[in-house]
Amino acid sequence: MLLNNRYQVLQTLGSGGFGETFLAEDTQMPSLRRCVIKQLKPIASNPQVYQLVQERFGREAAVLEKLGENNDQIPSLYAYFQFKERFYLVQEYVEGETLTTIIQKQEFLPENEVREILASLLPVLEYVHNQKIIHRDIKPENIILRHRDNKAVLIDFGAVREIMGTVINSQGNAARSIIIGTPGYMSSEQAAGRPVYSSDLYSLGMTAIYLLTGKKPQELQVNPITGELIWHNYAAGISPVMIGVIDKVTQYHPRDRFSTAGEMLQALESDFVPLDPTVHYVREPVDTQPPSFAVSSSSVSPNIVKQDLFSTTNISSTNKSDVGESKKNLILGLVIGSSILGVFIGASVIVGFMLNRSSQVVEPKISTSIQQPNKIQQPDTIQQSNTIQQPDTIQKPNTESQISETPKPPIDNYSWLSQRLAKNADLDDKSALDLDIMRNSVFARHGYRFKTIKLQEYFDKQPWYKPKYLPQDFPDNLLSDIEIQNVEFIAKYQDSNNKRYFPK
């Protein structure tokens, strides 16, 4: 098929309610340059609507041209034309893979790679927003990792598709009949047809959760008390900074998110303080139902996910209200008691002091105890434990057959070994068992299957572990330079200090 007497269609890349997308060659270029052609069709067959769509299509094409010219991570617009009541955009072909395709292959990405993707995309979003444009459909399918430089490229802006949904209402005025966005990745205000700049940031945060966990938004549950997404338990080992940034940007109300992409990037690259420093994430069982989404027939239906024994929840704002209520009751008691004693001046001083303090939240302390499933208990007083228990000292066996028990999971899962170099101070307090687990966790995080039965049993119990490769099939290029150096450093430390628990 030859479009506009110029573009030879090679294959169909996709199709949807608005039209189709083709991979084509430009026959009027000496190089036969490849390009992507988007064919769009208005949903209303009406001369008046067609005239409106035609005018708006030209304006939006000019916007896309400007965006692509000034930012290397947005595809360039080569041309646009109309033919038989259909509208066509001819854009740069980006050689690479969408994030959806990558996750289908790898199941999830380590934090350092997700951090790089976010750091690559946020300046692009800041540029787009400075042009007073909202993308409105940020999701893994619309982000391509370009092969030549591994940069994230943002594709498929929603404004042009929205134009195709133009209709004429009962008063004879042009109106929108569709909401652009994808259920699960779309914020509540965008679903209501009122997107703001932070709506794009919300979608990017949901995309990051998908990359870190391999879970689509419809597969995640919500806390029935706070309404917050429960995702931490699917991404063990994620740094507090990353958790804090994602939690803030996926807040329900726009005012509680980052206001700009630049602000989000700054938080990601610094020691970001979470939304509320008095909120601590604790491992507690959660009994919740999956969230409800209004989805189209083409979207993925929500699935009920079997809840893991250890789920991540927040000490919710309800608890903070309870603290405030207790304070008010205390204040009331002080007033009554002071009235009875006749010490009115003293009572007024106490009331003033307590009222001033009541607006502050008392910092709850972390409980390291594990509750029984299907119950969330909030004890009156929770003592914080600063002691990290190490596995009991174990005599080094000569053979694996002498190991009678599967090693207990340590509190630290050593994900930092993918982010910084290890030092002697990181190893000195570790037992031989800890060091073997620590060193092998680098391979486990990339899906390595272990010949050592006890190691395999140990990592099988880790929520983040997804075995993919037999030892002989493990790719040599999966480990980063930092990870390779850390593995070698730990092994050398073990040999020099006679701290090998499992035989070589």
One Martini backbone bead per residue (centre of mass of N, CA, C, O) as a GRO file, in nm:
protein
  504
    1MET     BB    1   0.096   0.037   0.023
    2LEU     BB    2   0.037   0.378  -0.093
    3LEU     BB    3   0.092   0.685   0.062
    4ASN     BB    4   0.074   0.982  -0.091
    5ASN     BB    5   0.273   0.878  -0.314
    6ARG     BB    6   0.524   0.777  -0.089
    7TYR     BB    7   0.431   0.563   0.136
    8GLN     BB    8   0.553   0.248   0.217
    9VAL     BB    9   0.399  -0.012   0.349
   10LEU     BB   10   0.512  -0.279   0.564
   11GLN     BB   11   0.341  -0.253   0.843
   12THR     BB   12   0.143  -0.326   1.119
   13LEU     BB   13   0.157  -0.204   1.457
   14GLY     BB   14  -0.151  -0.096   1.499
   15SER     BB   15  -0.484  -0.081   1.661
   16GLY     BB   16  -0.795   0.116   1.695
   17GLY     BB   17  -1.053   0.344   1.744
   18PHE     BB   18  -0.884   0.571   1.553
   19GLY     BB   19  -0.693   0.347   1.407
   20GLU     BB   20  -0.367   0.327   1.256
   21THR     BB   21  -0.031   0.177   1.255
   22PHE     BB   22   0.269   0.232   1.056
   23LEU     BB   23   0.526   0.094   0.871
   24ALA     BB   24   0.750   0.293   0.665
   25GLU     BB   25   0.859   0.421   0.347
   26ASP     BB   26   1.043   0.678   0.190
   27THR     BB   27   1.049   0.711  -0.159
   28GLN     BB   28   1.174   1.029  -0.156
   29MET     BB   29   1.424   0.896  -0.027
   30PRO     BB   30   1.733   0.771  -0.071
   31SER     BB   31   1.716   0.589   0.209
   32LEU     BB   32   1.434   0.498   0.281
   33ARG     BB   33   1.307   0.614   0.519
   34ARG     BB   34   1.184   0.540   0.814
   35CYS     BB   35   0.838   0.533   0.939
   36VAL     BB   36   0.557   0.663   1.117
   37ILE     BB   37   0.202   0.600   1.066
   38LYS     BB   38  -0.088   0.784   1.155
   39GLN     BB   39  -0.421   0.683   1.150
   40LEU     BB   40  -0.709   0.903   1.154
   41LYS     BB   41  -1.055   0.897   1.283
   42PRO     BB   42  -1.343   1.024   1.313
   43ILE     BB   43  -1.630   0.937   1.500
   44ALA     BB   44  -1.777   1.161   1.334
   45SER     BB   45  -2.012   1.181   1.060
   46ASN     BB   46  -1.954   1.523   0.988
   47PRO     BB   47  -1.900   1.813   0.834
   48GLN     BB   48  -1.866   1.995   1.083
   49VAL     BB   49  -1.666   1.814   1.230
   50TYR     BB   50  -1.451   1.794   1.010
   51GLN     BB   51  -1.376   2.095   1.013
   52LEU     BB   52  -1.280   2.103   1.309
   53VAL     BB   53  -1.068   1.879   1.291
   54GLN     BB   54  -0.893   2.007   1.073
   55GLU     BB   55  -0.807   2.258   1.235
   56ARG     BB   56  -0.692   2.110   1.487
   57PHE     BB   57  -0.488   1.926   1.348
   58GLY     BB   58  -0.298   2.150   1.250
   59ARG     BB   59  -0.224   2.261   1.531
   60GLU     BB   60  -0.114   1.993   1.655
   61ALA     BB   61   0.107   1.945   1.445
   62ALA     BB   62   0.270   2.197   1.520
   63VAL     BB   63   0.331   2.107   1.807
   64LEU     BB   64   0.481   1.844   1.738
   65GLU     BB   65   0.703   1.976   1.575
   66LYS     BB   66   0.821   2.147   1.805
   67LEU     BB   67   0.886   1.923   2.004
   68GLY     BB   68   1.076   1.752   1.813
   69GLU     BB   69   1.288   1.982   1.754
   70ASN     BB   70   1.358   2.044   2.086
   71ASN     BB   71   1.350   1.715   2.136
   72ASP     BB   72   1.512   1.403   2.131
   73GLN     BB   73   1.260   1.246   2.310
   74ILE     BB   74   1.087   1.330   2.054
   75PRO     BB   75   0.935   1.271   1.783
   76SER     BB   76   0.950   1.358   1.471
   77LEU     BB   77   0.786   1.562   1.234
   78TYR     BB   78   0.751   1.525   0.884
   79ALA     BB   79   0.425   1.493   0.837
   80TYR     BB   80   0.094   1.593   0.697
   81PHE     BB   81  -0.234   1.448   0.607
   82GLN     BB   82  -0.518   1.403   0.379
   83PHE     BB   83  -0.752   1.110   0.328
   84LYS     BB   84  -1.057   1.012   0.313
   85GLU     BB   85  -1.131   1.129   0.611
   86ARG     BB   86  -0.827   1.114   0.687
   87PHE     BB   87  -0.553   1.126   0.918
   88TYR     BB   88  -0.192   1.206   0.896
   89LEU     BB   89   0.111   1.095   1.056
   90VAL     BB   90   0.464   1.165   1.017
   91GLN     BB   91   0.717   0.983   1.188
   92GLU     BB   92   0.961   0.893   1.370
   93TYR     BB   93   1.165   0.611   1.393
   94VAL     BB   94   1.209   0.413   1.684
   95GLU     BB   95   1.469   0.225   1.791
   96GLY     BB   96   1.317  -0.020   2.005
   97GLU     BB   97   1.165  -0.061   2.332
   98THR     BB   98   0.917  -0.108   2.518
   99LEU     BB   99   0.839  -0.145   2.847
  100THR     BB  100   0.646  -0.376   2.804
  101THR     BB  101   0.842  -0.567   2.655
  102ILE     BB  102   1.056  -0.581   2.877
  103ILE     BB  103   0.871  -0.703   3.104
  104GLN     BB  104   0.793  -0.958   2.946
  105LYS     BB  105   1.096  -1.061   2.970
  106GLN     BB  106   1.187  -0.964   3.291
  107GLU     BB  107   0.922  -0.869   3.483
  108PHE     BB  108   1.157  -0.672   3.598
  109LEU     BB  109   1.328  -0.393   3.748
  110PRO     BB  110   1.574  -0.246   3.877
  111GLU     BB  111   1.614   0.044   4.041
  112ASN     BB  112   1.845   0.174   3.872
  113GLU     BB  113   1.685   0.162   3.601
  114VAL     BB  114   1.436   0.323   3.688
  115ARG     BB  115   1.590   0.577   3.764
  116GLU     BB  116   1.699   0.634   3.477
  117ILE     BB  117   1.427   0.667   3.340
  118LEU     BB  118   1.322   0.901   3.509
  119ALA     BB  119   1.570   1.090   3.460
  120SER     BB  120   1.509   1.098   3.147
  121LEU     BB  121   1.194   1.198   3.150
  122LEU     BB  122   1.155   1.455   3.330
  123PRO     BB  123   1.277   1.673   3.138
  124VAL     BB  124   1.067   1.625   2.918
  125LEU     BB  125   0.817   1.701   3.087
  126GLU     BB  126   0.907   1.983   3.158
  127TYR     BB  127   0.908   2.085   2.869
  128VAL     BB  128   0.613   2.022   2.797
  129HIS     BB  129   0.484   2.193   3.030
  130ASN     BB  130   0.616   2.466   2.937
  131GLN     BB  131   0.418   2.440   2.672
  132LYS     BB  132   0.128   2.369   2.781
  133ILE     BB  133   0.145   2.042   2.796
  134ILE     BB  134  -0.041   1.736   2.805
  135HIS     BB  135  -0.015   1.414   2.744
  136ARG     BB  136  -0.234   1.176   2.888
  137ASP     BB  137  -0.050   0.880   2.808
  138ILE     BB  138   0.123   0.754   3.035
  139LYS     BB  139   0.302   0.451   2.958
  140PRO     BB  140   0.479   0.176   2.874
  141GLU     BB  141   0.390   0.186   2.563
  142ASN     BB  142   0.490   0.516   2.551
  143ILE     BB  143   0.787   0.393   2.609
  144ILE     BB  144   1.113   0.415   2.465
  145LEU     BB  145   1.408   0.232   2.436
  146ARG     BB  146   1.678   0.335   2.286
  147HIS     BB  147   1.935   0.170   2.140
  148ARG     BB  148   2.174   0.385   2.087
  149ASP     BB  149   2.130   0.526   2.414
  150ASN     BB  150   1.897   0.439   2.626
  151LYS     BB  151   1.672   0.633   2.588
  152ALA     BB  152   1.379   0.791   2.670
  153VAL     BB  153   1.080   0.783   2.470
  154LEU     BB  154   0.806   0.995   2.392
  155ILE     BB  155   0.482   0.893   2.295
  156ASP     BB  156   0.165   0.951   2.209
  157PHE     BB  157  -0.011   1.198   2.213
  158GLY     BB  158  -0.349   1.288   2.312
  159ALA     BB  159  -0.464   1.537   2.148
  160VAL     BB  160  -0.525   1.414   1.868
  161ARG     BB  161  -0.727   1.197   1.967
  162GLU     BB  162  -0.927   1.395   2.092
  163ILE     BB  163  -1.018   1.528   1.830
  164MET     BB  164  -1.160   1.265   1.715
  165GLY     BB  165  -1.394   1.311   1.955
  166THR     BB  166  -1.559   1.510   1.815
  167VAL     BB  167  -1.870   1.682   1.876
  168ILE     BB  168  -2.218   1.765   1.862
  169ASN     BB  169  -2.429   1.913   2.048
  170SER     BB  170  -2.754   2.019   2.122
  171GLN     BB  171  -2.640   2.332   2.077
  172GLY     BB  172  -2.413   2.314   1.837
  173ASN     BB  173  -2.151   2.237   1.988
  174ALA     BB  174  -1.844   2.165   2.057
  175ALA     BB  175  -1.735   1.837   2.182
  176ARG     BB  176  -1.636   1.599   2.406
  177SER     BB  177  -1.655   1.220   2.408
  178ILE     BB  178  -1.365   1.175   2.540
  179ILE     BB  179  -1.111   1.005   2.731
  180ILE     BB  180  -0.780   1.041   2.779
  181GLY     BB  181  -0.648   0.725   2.862
  182THR     BB  182  -0.546   0.476   3.115
  183PRO     BB  183  -0.644   0.253   3.308
  184GLY     BB  184  -0.451   0.300   3.615
  185TYR     BB  185  -0.268   0.549   3.489
  186MET     BB  186  -0.508   0.727   3.567
  187SER     BB  187  -0.627   0.985   3.713
  188SER     BB  188  -0.904   1.115   3.856
  189GLU     BB  189  -0.909   1.394   3.706
  190GLN     BB  190  -0.873   1.272   3.423
  191ALA     BB  191  -1.129   1.088   3.430
  192ALA     BB  192  -1.301   1.371   3.459
  193GLY     BB  193  -1.160   1.579   3.239
  194ARG     BB  194  -0.912   1.727   3.446
  195PRO     BB  195  -0.619   1.777   3.365
  196VAL     BB  196  -0.288   1.798   3.489
  197TYR     BB  197   0.042   1.797   3.523
  198SER     BB  198   0.036   1.578   3.761
  199SER     BB  199  -0.095   1.354   3.591
  200ASP     BB  200   0.167   1.265   3.454
  201LEU     BB  201   0.314   1.189   3.717
  202TYR     BB  202   0.124   0.970   3.802
  203SER     BB  203   0.170   0.788   3.553
  204LEU     BB  204   0.473   0.755   3.607
  205GLY     BB  205   0.445   0.620   3.884
  206MET     BB  206   0.284   0.373   3.781
  207THR     BB  207   0.507   0.282   3.590
  208ALA     BB  208   0.723   0.230   3.809
  209ILE     BB  209   0.571   0.008   3.955
  210TYR     BB  210   0.566  -0.186   3.714
  211LEU     BB  211   0.876  -0.209   3.684
  212LEU     BB  212   0.936  -0.312   3.986
  213THR     BB  213   0.692  -0.557   3.987
  214GLY     BB  214   0.505  -0.645   3.725
  215LYS     BB  215   0.245  -0.483   3.804
  216LYS     BB  216  -0.054  -0.400   3.735
  217PRO     BB  217  -0.281  -0.186   3.853
  218GLN     BB  218  -0.518  -0.410   3.861
  219GLU     BB  219  -0.330  -0.600   4.064
  220LEU     BB  220  -0.370  -0.399   4.281
  221GLN     BB  221  -0.417  -0.302   4.597
  222VAL     BB  222  -0.603  -0.148   4.865
  223ASN     BB  223  -0.641   0.045   5.128
  224PRO     BB  224  -0.945   0.069   5.302
  225ILE     BB  225  -0.864   0.328   5.471
  226THR     BB  226  -0.665   0.514   5.271
  227GLY     BB  227  -0.646   0.424   4.947
  228GLU     BB  228  -0.375   0.298   4.912
  229LEU     BB  229  -0.136   0.150   4.756
  230ILE     BB  230  -0.024  -0.196   4.735
  231TRP     BB  231   0.342  -0.246   4.659
  232HIS     BB  232   0.595  -0.300   4.843
  233ASN     BB  233   0.576  -0.624   4.862
  234TYR     BB  234   0.679  -0.638   4.541
  235ALA     BB  235   0.956  -0.441   4.630
  236ALA     BB  236   1.204  -0.547   4.756
  237GLY     BB  237   1.471  -0.315   4.832
  238ILE     BB  238   1.367  -0.044   4.819
  239SER     BB  239   1.428   0.266   4.858
  240PRO     BB  240   1.309   0.526   5.042
  241VAL     BB  241   1.320   0.733   4.817
  242MET     BB  242   1.157   0.584   4.601
  243ILE     BB  243   0.907   0.537   4.770
  244GLY     BB  244   0.848   0.835   4.837
  245VAL     BB  245   0.818   0.940   4.547
  246ILE     BB  246   0.590   0.750   4.453
  247ASP     BB  247   0.385   0.806   4.677
  248LYS     BB  248   0.354   1.109   4.615
  249VAL     BB  249   0.280   1.093   4.297
  250THR     BB  250   0.019   0.882   4.378
  251GLN     BB  251  -0.171   1.069   4.479
  252TYR     BB  252  -0.495   1.154   4.459
  253HIS     BB  253  -0.421   1.450   4.505
  254PRO     BB  254  -0.252   1.700   4.346
  255ARG     BB  255  -0.152   1.863   4.606
  256ASP     BB  256   0.021   1.589   4.708
  257ARG     BB  257   0.213   1.634   4.489
  258PHE     BB  258   0.412   1.713   4.264
  259SER     BB  259   0.421   2.008   4.073
  260THR     BB  260   0.687   1.907   3.921
  261ALA     BB  261   0.929   1.745   3.746
  262GLY     BB  262   1.170   1.886   3.882
  263GLU     BB  263   1.090   1.813   4.173
  264MET     BB  264   1.102   1.507   4.136
  265LEU     BB  265   1.399   1.490   4.047
  266GLN     BB  266   1.522   1.615   4.300
  267ALA     BB  267   1.417   1.397   4.495
  268LEU     BB  268   1.554   1.150   4.352
  269GLU     BB  269   1.860   1.297   4.392
  270SER     BB  270   1.790   1.286   4.697
  271ASP     BB  271   1.711   1.303   5.044
  272PHE     BB  272   1.411   1.214   5.065
  273VAL     BB  273   1.124   1.308   5.227
  274PRO     BB  274   0.856   1.191   5.308
  275LEU     BB  275   0.547   1.298   5.337
  276ASP     BB  276   0.554   1.160   5.640
  277PRO     BB  277   0.780   1.113   5.895
  278THR     BB  278   0.554   0.951   6.081
  279VAL     BB  279   0.562   0.740   5.856
  280HIS     BB  280   0.567   0.384   5.867
  281TYR     BB  281   0.676   0.087   5.730
  282VAL     BB  282   0.506  -0.222   5.778
  283ARG     BB  283   0.484  -0.564   5.846
  284GLU     BB  284   0.155  -0.658   5.753
  285PRO     BB  285  -0.136  -0.790   5.743
  286VAL     BB  286  -0.376  -0.794   5.466
  287ASP     BB  287  -0.739  -0.730   5.419
  288THR     BB  288  -0.826  -0.704   5.085
  289GLN     BB  289  -0.954  -0.551   4.799
  290PRO     BB  290  -0.971  -0.492   4.491
  291PRO     BB  291  -0.986  -0.255   4.280
  292SER     BB  292  -1.188  -0.035   4.102
  293PHE     BB  293  -1.242  -0.025   3.740
  294ALA     BB  294  -1.308   0.169   3.462
  295VAL     BB  295  -1.323  -0.036   3.181
  296SER     BB  296  -1.257  -0.139   2.887
  297SER     BB  297  -1.268  -0.404   2.668
  298SER     BB  298  -0.946  -0.360   2.605
  299SER     BB  299  -0.881  -0.397   2.884
  300VAL     BB  300  -0.768  -0.510   3.174
  301SER     BB  301  -0.872  -0.711   3.403
  302PRO     BB  302  -0.913  -0.746   3.716
  303ASN     BB  303  -0.718  -0.910   3.964
  304ILE     BB  304  -0.692  -1.146   4.203
  305VAL     BB  305  -0.459  -1.128   4.460
  306LYS     BB  306  -0.251  -1.306   4.637
  307GLN     BB  307  -0.172  -1.258   4.958
  308ASP     BB  308   0.085  -1.195   5.130
  309LEU     BB  309   0.189  -1.228   5.448
  310PHE     BB  310   0.370  -0.978   5.370
  311SER     BB  311   0.251  -0.653   5.408
  312THR     BB  312   0.227  -0.315   5.297
  313THR     BB  313   0.164  -0.051   5.523
  314ASN     BB  314   0.013   0.210   5.688
  315ILE     BB  315   0.009   0.445   5.922
  316SER     BB  316  -0.266   0.598   5.939
  317SER     BB  317  -0.465   0.879   5.959
  318THR     BB  318  -0.654   0.755   6.167
  319ASN     BB  319  -0.446   0.738   6.396
  320LYS     BB  320  -0.400   1.041   6.414
  321SER     BB  321  -0.689   1.106   6.501
  322ASP     BB  322  -0.677   0.946   6.761
  323VAL     BB  323  -0.458   1.117   6.888
  324GLY     BB  324  -0.616   1.384   6.877
  325GLU     BB  325  -0.859   1.286   7.047
  326SER     BB  326  -0.701   1.220   7.302
  327LYS     BB  327  -0.609   1.509   7.351
  328LYS     BB  328  -0.889   1.635   7.381
  329ASN     BB  329  -0.968   1.467   7.628
  330LEU     BB  330  -0.738   1.571   7.802
  331ILE     BB  331  -0.816   1.865   7.795
  332LEU     BB  332  -1.097   1.833   7.919
  333GLY     BB  333  -0.996   1.713   8.186
  334LEU     BB  334  -0.827   1.956   8.271
  335VAL     BB  335  -1.052   2.162   8.283
  336ILE     BB  336  -1.233   2.023   8.490
  337GLY     BB  337  -1.020   1.989   8.711
  338SER     BB  338  -0.952   2.292   8.733
  339SER     BB  339  -1.233   2.386   8.809
  340ILE     BB  340  -1.261   2.232   9.072
  341LEU     BB  341  -0.992   2.370   9.197
  342GLY     BB  342  -0.984   2.680   9.081
  343VAL     BB  343  -0.753   2.680   8.844
  344PHE     BB  344  -0.797   2.879   8.586
  345ILE     BB  345  -0.522   2.976   8.492
  346GLY     BB  346  -0.379   2.704   8.466
  347ALA     BB  347  -0.579   2.581   8.263
  348SER     BB  348  -0.538   2.783   8.031
  349VAL     BB  349  -0.242   2.713   7.987
  350ILE     BB  350  -0.277   2.413   7.922
  351VAL     BB  351  -0.472   2.442   7.685
  352GLY     BB  352  -0.291   2.613   7.506
  353PHE     BB  353  -0.062   2.404   7.484
  354MET     BB  354  -0.227   2.160   7.374
  355LEU     BB  355  -0.350   2.295   7.122
  356ASN     BB  356  -0.078   2.350   6.991
  357ARG     BB  357   0.002   2.034   6.989
  358SER     BB  358  -0.248   1.893   6.834
  359SER     BB  359  -0.138   1.951   6.534
  360GLN     BB  360   0.052   1.734   6.604
  361VAL     BB  361   0.232   1.437   6.534
  362VAL     BB  362   0.283   1.143   6.666
  363GLU     BB  363   0.545   0.930   6.659
  364PRO     BB  364   0.551   0.628   6.555
  365LYS     BB  365   0.650   0.308   6.624
  366ILE     BB  366   0.811   0.023   6.539
  367SER     BB  367   0.699  -0.298   6.450
  368THR     BB  368   0.850  -0.635   6.443
  369SER     BB  369   0.602  -0.782   6.456
  370ILE     BB  370   0.393  -1.064   6.368
  371GLN     BB  371   0.091  -1.101   6.251
  372GLN     BB  372  -0.197  -1.227   6.190
  373PRO     BB  373  -0.392  -1.299   5.959
  374ASN     BB  374  -0.665  -1.069   5.903
  375LYS     BB  375  -0.505  -0.866   6.104
  376ILE     BB  376  -0.505  -0.528   6.237
  377GLN     BB  377  -0.294  -0.413   6.482
  378GLN     BB  378  -0.307  -0.137   6.731
  379PRO     BB  379  -0.109  -0.058   6.954
  380ASP     BB  380  -0.058   0.163   7.204
  381THR     BB  381   0.244   0.049   7.237
  382ILE     BB  382   0.545   0.089   7.042
  383GLN     BB  383   0.844  -0.059   7.019
  384GLN     BB  384   1.162   0.024   6.921
  385SER     BB  385   1.395  -0.149   6.722
  386ASN     BB  386   1.765  -0.133   6.682
  387THR     BB  387   1.802  -0.441   6.654
  388ILE     BB  388   1.993  -0.659   6.456
  389GLN     BB  389   1.951  -0.981   6.381
  390GLN     BB  390   2.160  -1.244   6.371
  391PRO     BB  391   2.250  -1.525   6.286
  392ASP     BB  392   2.347  -1.788   6.413
  393THR     BB  393   2.615  -1.946   6.486
  394ILE     BB  394   2.780  -2.148   6.235
  395GLN     BB  395   2.911  -2.429   6.155
  396LYS     BB  396   3.121  -2.520   5.919
  397PRO     BB  397   3.070  -2.721   5.669
  398ASN     BB  398   3.189  -2.955   5.439
  399THR     BB  399   2.894  -3.020   5.343
  400GLU     BB  400   2.570  -2.987   5.240
  401SER     BB  401   2.451  -3.240   5.399
  402GLN     BB  402   2.504  -3.089   5.691
  403ILE     BB  403   2.262  -2.909   5.633
  404SER     BB  404   1.959  -2.885   5.820
  405GLU     BB  405   1.890  -2.577   5.750
  406THR     BB  406   1.735  -2.310   5.639
  407PRO     BB  407   1.814  -2.009   5.607
  408LYS     BB  408   1.754  -1.711   5.740
  409PRO     BB  409   1.628  -1.419   5.673
  410PRO     BB  410   1.745  -1.123   5.644
  411ILE     BB  411   1.675  -0.793   5.672
  412ASP     BB  412   1.888  -0.754   5.459
  413ASN     BB  413   1.891  -0.777   5.087
  414TYR     BB  414   2.129  -0.619   4.928
  415SER     BB  415   2.051  -0.405   4.695
  416TRP     BB  416   2.301  -0.204   4.720
  417LEU     BB  417   2.503  -0.377   4.538
  418SER     BB  418   2.381  -0.212   4.273
  419GLN     BB  419   2.489   0.103   4.378
  420ARG     BB  420   2.747   0.020   4.557
  421LEU     BB  421   3.038  -0.019   4.714
  422ALA     BB  422   3.193  -0.226   4.910
  423LYS     BB  423   3.299  -0.264   5.249
  424ASN     BB  424   3.441  -0.379   5.529
  425ALA     BB  425   3.214  -0.264   5.716
  426ASP     BB  426   2.988  -0.445   5.571
  427LEU     BB  427   3.137  -0.736   5.670
  428ASP     BB  428   3.250  -0.768   5.968
  429ASP     BB  429   2.949  -0.856   6.103
  430LYS     BB  430   2.950  -1.113   5.931
  431SER     BB  431   2.875  -1.413   5.857
  432ALA     BB  432   2.919  -1.671   5.652
  433LEU     BB  433   2.623  -1.684   5.569
  434ASP     BB  434   2.577  -1.388   5.503
  435LEU     BB  435   2.796  -1.368   5.279
  436ASP     BB  436   2.675  -1.576   5.087
  437ILE     BB  437   2.406  -1.432   5.051
  438MET     BB  438   2.513  -1.160   4.963
  439ARG     BB  439   2.662  -1.253   4.705
  440ASN     BB  440   2.412  -1.420   4.575
  441SER     BB  441   2.202  -1.183   4.552
  442VAL     BB  442   2.305  -1.068   4.287
  443PHE     BB  443   2.210  -1.312   4.114
  444ALA     BB  444   1.915  -1.337   4.212
  445ARG     BB  445   1.817  -1.055   4.098
  446HIS     BB  446   1.861  -1.195   3.792
  447GLY     BB  447   1.751  -1.513   3.809
  448TYR     BB  448   1.922  -1.720   3.952
  449ARG     BB  449   1.996  -2.058   3.967
  450PHE     BB  450   2.070  -2.302   4.216
  451LYS     BB  451   2.255  -2.580   4.309
  452THR     BB  452   2.219  -2.498   4.590
  453ILE     BB  453   1.959  -2.585   4.772
  454LYS     BB  454   1.957  -2.381   5.014
  455LEU     BB  455   1.971  -2.128   4.843
  456GLN     BB  456   1.715  -2.175   4.681
  457GLU     BB  457   1.524  -2.184   4.924
  458TYR     BB  458   1.582  -1.904   5.026
  459PHE     BB  459   1.507  -1.734   4.764
  460ASP     BB  460   1.215  -1.846   4.730
  461LYS     BB  461   1.124  -1.662   4.994
  462GLN     BB  462   1.158  -1.417   4.821
  463PRO     BB  463   0.951  -1.174   4.682
  464TRP     BB  464   1.173  -1.076   4.449
  465TYR     BB  465   1.213  -1.362   4.342
  466LYS     BB  466   1.288  -1.460   3.982
  467PRO     BB  467   1.345  -1.735   3.830
  468LYS     BB  468   1.523  -1.796   3.495
  469TYR     BB  469   1.824  -1.923   3.528
  470LEU     BB  470   2.041  -2.134   3.455
  471PRO     BB  471   2.365  -2.154   3.513
  472GLN     BB  472   2.440  -2.210   3.200
  473ASP     BB  473   2.231  -1.950   3.107
  474PHE     BB  474   2.373  -1.718   3.232
  475PRO     BB  475   2.433  -1.406   3.158
  476ASP     BB  476   2.723  -1.212   3.149
  477ASN     BB  477   2.572  -0.906   3.109
  478LEU     BB  478   2.389  -0.848   3.371
  479LEU     BB  479   2.614  -0.744   3.528
  480SER     BB  480   2.744  -0.494   3.673
  481ASP     BB  481   3.029  -0.343   3.768
  482ILE     BB  482   2.952  -0.321   4.065
  483GLU     BB  483   2.864  -0.617   4.106
  484ILE     BB  484   3.128  -0.752   4.030
  485GLN     BB  485   3.305  -0.614   4.245
  486ASN     BB  486   3.140  -0.719   4.490
  487VAL     BB  487   3.174  -1.020   4.448
  488GLU     BB  488   3.485  -1.020   4.458
  489PHE     BB  489   3.517  -0.884   4.735
  490ILE     BB  490   3.364  -1.092   4.908
  491ALA     BB  491   3.526  -1.344   4.829
  492LYS     BB  492   3.798  -1.239   4.930
  493TYR     BB  493   3.710  -1.194   5.222
  494GLN     BB  494   3.632  -1.485   5.284
  495ASP     BB  495   3.907  -1.621   5.227
  496SER     BB  496   4.082  -1.439   5.428
  497ASN     BB  497   3.856  -1.520   5.679
  498ASN     BB  498   3.720  -1.796   5.670
  499LYS     BB  499   3.398  -1.728   5.526
  500ARG     BB  500   3.263  -2.019   5.441
  501TYR     BB  501   2.966  -2.197   5.428
  502PHE     BB  502   2.964  -2.283   5.147
  503PRO     BB  503   3.083  -2.467   4.925
  504LYS     BB  504   3.257  -2.421   4.623
   0.00000   0.00000   0.00000
